[in-house]
Amino acid sequence: MTEPNRTRKRQIRGHLYTLEQFQARYDLLAETAKKLNYRFGPGSVDLDVLMAAKSVP
């Protein structure tokens, strides 16, 4: 199965997390961090809100 064509641009809110920063901050596996970053973008606001909703300290 192929990935859908992503033509919609998402506005980045907050500073940008590198994969390593995001992975370390939330103690994630590398593959999990990569998937979430791809799906929600590298913006810290969006990723922090996501992780808060998942109840990850």
N, CA and C of each residue as an Amber inpcrd file, in Angstrom:
protein
   171
   0.8530000  -1.1760000   0.0000000   0.0000000   0.0000000   0.0000000
   0.8920000   1.2290000   0.0000000   0.5610000   2.2200000  -0.8040000
   1.3770000   3.4270000  -0.8870000   0.8330000   4.5060000   0.0330000
   1.7080000   5.4470000   0.3580000   1.3170000   6.5760000   1.1970000
   0.4330000   7.5220000   0.3870000  -0.5840000   8.1350000   1.0050000
  -1.4200000   9.0970000   0.2860000  -0.5950000  10.3320000  -0.0920000
  -0.9910000  10.9790000  -1.1730000  -0.3120000  12.1940000  -1.6070000
  -0.6440000  13.3200000  -0.6350000   0.3730000  13.8730000  -0.0170000
   0.1630000  14.9560000   0.9480000   0.4080000  16.2990000   0.2650000
  -0.6650000  16.9770000  -0.1020000  -0.5340000  18.2530000  -0.7720000
  -0.8620000  19.4150000   0.1620000  -1.5380000  19.1400000   1.2400000
  -1.9180000  20.1890000   2.1820000  -0.7100000  20.5680000   3.0290000
  -0.4180000  21.8600000   3.0940000   0.6760000  22.3430000   3.9320000
   0.1310000  22.6290000   5.3230000   0.8500000  22.1560000   6.3250000
   0.4410000  22.3730000   7.7140000   1.3090000  23.4930000   8.2790000
   0.6580000  24.4640000   8.9300000   1.3990000  25.5480000   9.5580000
   2.1350000  24.9990000  10.7780000   3.4000000  25.3260000  10.9000000
   4.2040000  24.8560000  12.0300000   4.0610000  25.8580000  13.1690000
   3.6540000  25.3480000  14.3290000   3.4600000  26.2060000  15.4960000
   4.5040000  25.8690000  16.5440000   5.1180000  26.8940000  17.1220000
   6.1490000  26.6920000  18.1330000   7.4900000  26.4080000  17.4760000
   8.4760000  26.0820000  18.3120000   9.7890000  25.7560000  17.7530000
   9.7540000  24.3480000  17.1670000  10.7430000  24.0290000  16.3770000
  10.7900000  22.7240000  15.7300000  11.5330000  21.7280000  16.6060000
  10.9430000  20.5620000  16.7830000  11.6280000  19.4580000  17.4480000
  12.4160000  18.6770000  16.3940000  13.6340000  18.2960000  16.7100000
  14.2960000  17.2850000  15.9020000  13.7220000  15.9500000  16.3710000
  13.8960000  14.9240000  15.5820000  13.4030000  13.6040000  15.9980000
  14.0490000  13.1860000  17.3150000  15.3420000  13.4880000  17.4640000
  16.0550000  13.1030000  18.6880000  15.5180000  13.8410000  19.9070000
  15.2170000  15.1340000  19.7580000  14.6700000  15.9120000  20.8680000
  13.2940000  15.3890000  21.2860000  12.4420000  15.1430000  20.2950000
  11.0980000  14.6470000  20.5620000  11.1480000  13.2730000  21.2120000
  11.9840000  12.4110000  20.6910000  12.1350000  11.0590000  21.2360000
  12.6250000  11.1040000  22.6760000  13.6140000  11.9410000  22.9500000
  14.1670000  12.0350000  24.3010000  13.1720000  12.6570000  25.2840000
  12.4780000  13.6990000  24.8530000  11.5500000  14.3850000  25.7570000
  10.4340000  13.4620000  26.2430000   9.9410000  12.6110000  25.3570000
   8.8130000  11.7520000  25.7120000   9.1830000  10.2810000  25.8280000
  10.4550000   9.9800000  25.8450000  10.9440000   8.6120000  26.0230000
  10.2660000   7.6510000  25.0400000  10.3540000   8.0000000  23.7580000
   9.7180000   7.2160000  22.7060000  10.7330000   6.3550000  21.9770000
  10.2530000   5.2860000  21.3760000  11.0820000   4.5160000  20.4630000
  11.3020000   5.3570000  19.2100000  12.4100000   5.1450000  18.5270000
  12.7430000   5.9360000  17.3420000  11.6490000   5.8390000  16.2830000
  11.1330000   4.6510000  16.0490000  10.1000000   4.4600000  15.0290000
   8.8080000   5.1930000  15.3900000   8.4390000   5.1790000  16.6630000
   7.2360000   5.8870000  17.1150000   7.3970000   7.3920000  16.9280000
   8.5380000   7.9230000  17.3250000   8.8000000   9.3560000  17.1620000
   8.7510000   9.7490000  15.6910000   9.3040000   8.9270000  14.8380000
   9.3310000   9.2040000  13.4040000   7.9130000   9.2190000  12.8310000
   7.0820000   8.2530000  13.2080000   5.7060000   8.1900000  12.7160000
   4.8880000   9.3950000  13.1690000   5.0080000   9.7710000  14.4430000
   4.2580000  10.9120000  14.9550000   4.7350000  12.2140000  14.3160000
   6.0310000  12.3450000  14.1220000   6.5790000  13.5410000  13.4850000
   6.0820000  13.6480000  12.0510000   6.0400000  12.5440000  11.3290000
   5.5480000  12.5460000   9.9540000   4.0650000  12.9100000   9.9080000
   3.3150000  12.3550000  10.8220000   1.8600000  12.5480000  10.8020000
   1.4230000  13.9240000  11.2860000   2.0930000  14.4630000  12.3230000
   1.6570000  15.7120000  12.9320000   2.6130000  16.8760000  12.7140000
   3.7630000  16.6300000  12.0960000   4.7240000  17.6930000  11.8280000
   5.6840000  17.8840000  12.9870000   6.7190000  18.7100000  12.7780000
   7.7560000  18.8860000  13.7860000   7.4840000  20.0100000  14.7900000
   6.3500000  20.6880000  14.6760000   6.0650000  21.8180000  15.5720000
   5.8490000  21.3680000  17.0040000   6.5070000  22.0670000  17.9300000
   6.4400000  21.6640000  19.3330000   5.0400000  21.8040000  19.9180000
   4.2970000  22.8130000  19.5020000   2.9530000  23.0110000  20.0550000
   2.0620000  21.8190000  19.7220000   2.0510000  21.4220000  18.4610000
   1.1950000  20.2980000  18.0510000   1.6130000  18.9930000  18.7140000
   2.9100000  18.7410000  18.7600000   3.3850000  17.4800000  19.3630000
   3.1730000  17.4680000  20.8770000   3.3650000  18.6090000  21.5410000
   3.1360000  18.6680000  22.9810000   1.6700000  18.4560000  23.3340000
   0.7640000  19.0500000  22.5360000  -0.6660000  18.8600000  22.7480000
  -1.0500000  17.4020000  22.5290000  -0.5060000  16.8090000  21.4730000
  -0.7610000  15.3940000  21.1960000  -0.3390000  14.5220000  22.3610000
   0.8570000  14.7330000  22.8520000   1.3630000  13.9040000  23.9300000
   0.6090000  14.1530000  25.2410000   0.1630000  15.3850000  25.4600000
  -0.6560000  15.6770000  26.6390000  -1.9860000  14.9300000  26.5480000
  -2.5610000  14.8730000  25.3620000  -3.8270000  14.1560000  25.1740000
  -3.6430000  12.6630000  25.3950000  -2.4500000  12.1520000  25.0950000
  -2.1500000  10.7390000  25.3210000  -1.7320000  10.4990000  26.7740000
  -1.6910000  11.5390000  27.5840000  -1.3090000  11.4690000  29.0080000
   0.1240000  10.9740000  29.1960000   1.0220000  11.4580000  28.3500000
   2.4380000  11.1400000  28.4880000   3.1090000  12.3270000  29.1580000
   3.7140000  12.1260000  30.3380000   4.3120000  13.2650000  31.0700000
   5.4950000  13.8680000  30.3450000
